[in-house]
């Protein structure tokens, strides 16, 4: 693993004896004390994630109109000091990447998935959009949990939810991907020791990618490469709420057709009254409608198996039948969030 990229917190991860894995070309912590324990730190108190592997791209605000031609949400109408989740689409109306924009008075920070950083920067260059990739000169951490804001209040001025702020040291937003409150904070790598001291002094527990995945799944949030791909559209991924761009963006004609006709694949949430987990790729049926599990895992809070399934068409029943190694297990589609 000597050729893998490392973040500015890599030494900290080693000192904490984290279990390290390869992820999107980076050497990243999967867990420290165990996935379920870290999951519960975030659900019940506070925890932090090193998410410095994610791409960070600086854009001047004069590029907003050009970016708007590539995404399904309206960045032009987004107010300054606000954050917005959106999706870069391709000509087929499918997802190139799901991203977060942090909008300021003069510039935008675009945060993309680590696995798609090269794809997105190439896409921007192809469309003659000027940018600066600041991934390697900065770090990004996410501090999440019901106690996170109270603890962070001693370090930073807290913005409203889905709002941004900036000072001499930190650029940050009240966003995250766990279903809990908190901040995502970007800073130059030279400030890493200061950040680590704050985390240790406030007993904010380190959490790895394992719990980040179970937390996002419990929060009913998609993961690129699973619920979103270059073969799955935002409509099919049940993300119609992000589609509010009236400009003629890439793939708009197909997305509009999906919205109008309803003829497309359908992503649904499922739950099993079992600890047996239908994993990614498990075949599933709802009566005569076939599908496949995109994500499946055990929910520490619900103490049940949960996940997403992508069905070929709209199912007429909420009953699902999973084929797990030749054994058929019944589950249910649910039309609300896993956690209320």
N, C-alpha and C positions, 0 to 999 in steps of 0.2 A: 504493500500500500504506500510505498515511498513516493509515488508519483501523484498521489491524491492532494487536492487543495486542502488547506487548513484555515480556520478562522483565527482571529486575534485572541479568542478564548481557549485555544487548543491546550495550552499549558495548564489552565485551570481544569479542563476536562480530565487531563491526565492525573493531576493531583487529587481529583475526586474519584479516581479509579473508575471512570465511566466506561461502560461497554460501548466500544466504538464500532461503527459500520461504515461501509462505502455507501454514499447516497449522492447521485447526480454528479459524480466526480469529486466529491468532497469527503473528508474523513470526519464524520459527525457522531455525536453521542446518541446512542439508542436508548440507554437508560443508565441511571445511577444507583437507585435503591430498588428498582423494580417498577414496571409499567403501571400496575394497579395502584401502588403506593403514591407514585408521582401524579397519577390521574386524580387521586383523592386530595392531594395537596392543593391542586388547582380548583377543584370543585368546592372544597371546604375552607380554604385559606388563601394561600398565594404560592405561585411558582413562577419560574422564569425559563424561557427557552432561548438558546442561541440559534437565531435564524439568519445568521450572517451569510449563509450559503445562497440565500435568495438574491436575485438580481436587483440592483439599485441603479436607476437611470435618471440622470438630471436633464430636464428639458426646459428651455425658455418658454414663457407663455405665448410668444408669437408663433409657436408651433401647434397651438391648440386646435385650430381649424383643420390642419392637416391630419392630426391624430384622430379627430372626430370622424374622418372618412374610413377609419380602420377598426372602429369599435362600435358595439351595439348600444352604448349608452351616450348621453349627451354631456360631454365634458365642457362644452361652451357655456351651458346654463349653470354648471356647478359653481357655487359661490367660492370666493377665495376663503382660505382657512378651513375648507371642508375636505373630507375624504370620500372616495367613491370606489366601489367594487364594480368592475366591468370585465368584458371579454373581447379580446381581439378575435375577429372572425376571418375566415378565408373565403374564397370565391364561392364555395359550396355552402356557405352559411354556418360552417362548423367551427369549433373552437381551436384557435392557435394557442391561446393561453388565457387563463383567468388571472386578473391583476388587480392591484390597488393603486389608485392615484391619490397623492396628497397635493392639494392645490394651495399655493401661496400667492402673494401679491405679484411677484415677478417671475416665479418658476414653478415647476411641477416635479415631484419625485414619483417616479413610476417603479413599483415593486412587482417583479414578475417571479415566476417559479424558477428555481435553480436549474432544472432540467431544460428550461426554455429560454434561458438568457441569451444564448447565441442566436437562437431562432428569432427572438423578438428584436434584438439589435440589428440583425441582418434585414429583417422586415422593415424596420425604420429607415435603414440606409437605402434599401431598394425604393422606398417611397420618398426619398430625398428629404427626410426629417433629420435635422441636426440634433445631436444629443451628446452627453458625456456619460460613459459608463463609470460609476464611482463605487462599484461593488468591492474592489480590492483595497481601496483606501479608507473604507468605512466599515463599521460593524452595525448589526441590527439585533436587538433583543426584544422579546415580548414578555412583559410581566403581566400575568393574568390571575384572576381569582377574586372572590368577594371581598378580600382584604387588600387587594392590590392598590386601589386608588387612595385609600387611607394612608398606606405606607409611602406611596409615591408623592403624596402631598407635601412631604418634608423636603423633597428634591426638586420638584417641578410645579409650575402653574398648570393646573388641570383643566383641559378644554372640555367642552361638551362632547357627548358621544358622536362619533364619526366626524370629529373636528380635529384640526391640526394646530400645532404651535411650533415656535422656533426661538432659540436663544443662542448665545455665543458658543455653547457646547453641544446642545442637543437639538435635533429635529425629530418631531414625534407626532403621533396621532392616537386618539382614543379608539383604537381598533384592535382586532385580534381574530383568532380563528379557533377559539375554544368554546364559545358560547358563554364565556364569563366576561366581566368588565376588566378593563386594564388598558395599558399603553403599549404601543410598539415604538421603540426608541432607536434612532440612528445617531451615530456619533463617529468622529474620526478615531482611528485605531489607537492613537496616542492616549486616549482617555479610558482605555479598557481597565487599567488597574483601579482607577477611581470608581468605575461602575461596579467592578467585582467587590470592592470594599463596601459599597452601599448595599449590595445584595447580601453579603455575609453579615454585616452589622444589623440588618433588618430581618435576618433569618428567612429570607426568601429562597425557597428550595430550588435547586436546579432540576430540570425535567428534560427528558430526551424525546427523540422523535417517535418512540413507541407510544408514549402517553399523548403526544400531540395528535397522533392518528386516532386513538380511541376517543379523545375529547372532541375532535372535529366531527367524528361520526355520530356520537351522542347528540351533538348540537345540530345534526342534520345538514352538515356542510359538505359540499362536493370536494373531491381531490382530483387535480389534473392528472391525466393518464389512466383514470378509473371512471369517474362519472362524467368527465369532460375529456374529449380527444378531438383529433382532426377528422373524426368520423361521427361525432356527436354534436348536435347544435344546442345553443342555449335553450331553445324551446323544448327539445327532447329531454334536456337535463332538468326540466321543471324550473327554469330560471327566467321565466317571462318577466318578472319584476325588474330585471336589469335592462330590458329592451325598451328604451324611451328615446332613441335617436331617430329624428325625422330626416336627417341628411341621407344622401345616397351612399351609405357605407358599404364596404365589401361584403357581399353575400346577402344584402338586405332583401333582394327579390325572393330568395328561397326562404328566408326566415319569415317574411310576410306571408308566403304561401303556407308554411307550416301553421302560422297563427290563424289563418283564415279557414283552412280545410280540416285541421286536426288530424291529417293523415301523416303520421310520423311515428317514430319510436317513443316510448314513454318510460321515464325513470320513476320508479316508485320506491318508497321506504317499506321495509318489512321487519317483522318481529317474530321470533320463535320462542315458544314456552319450553326452551331447552338450552342446555349449555353446549350442545353440538353446534358448531359454527359452519354455515355455508360460506366457503371462502371464494375469493375472486375466481371467476371462471366456472363456478358450479352451474349446471344447467337447471332450469326451472320452468314450470308450466303453470298457467292459470287457465283452466279448461283447455281450450284449443289454441291459446296464445303462448308462444314459446318466448324464452328469454334467457338471460344469463346474469349471475351475480357480479356486480362491479366492485363492491366492497362488502365485507362481512367481518364482524368481530364480536367479542363479548363485551357487554355494557356493565361496567362495575357498579353503576348506580341502579340500573334496572334489574341487574342480575339475570339477564336474558341475552340471547343472541339477536343482534340487530344488523341492518345493512341496507344497501341499495340493490335493486334489480332493474335491468334495462329490458323492457318487453318490446316485442316486435310491433305491437299495436295496442290500442286501448283495451284493457281487460274488462270483461263484463262482470267479473267476480273478484272479491278481495281475497279469495282462497288461493294459496300458492302451494306447489308441490316441488320440493327440492330433491334432486338426485345426488345424494352424497355417497360416493363409492358404491353405487348400486342399491343403497338403502333410500327409500322414499320417506321424507319428513314433511309434515304440513306446517305451513306458516301463514301469516296474515299480512296483507297490505294495510298500512295505516296512512291516513291522509292528514295527520297532524305531525308536529315535531315530536321527536322521541322524548325530549324533556320539555315540559311546559314552563 
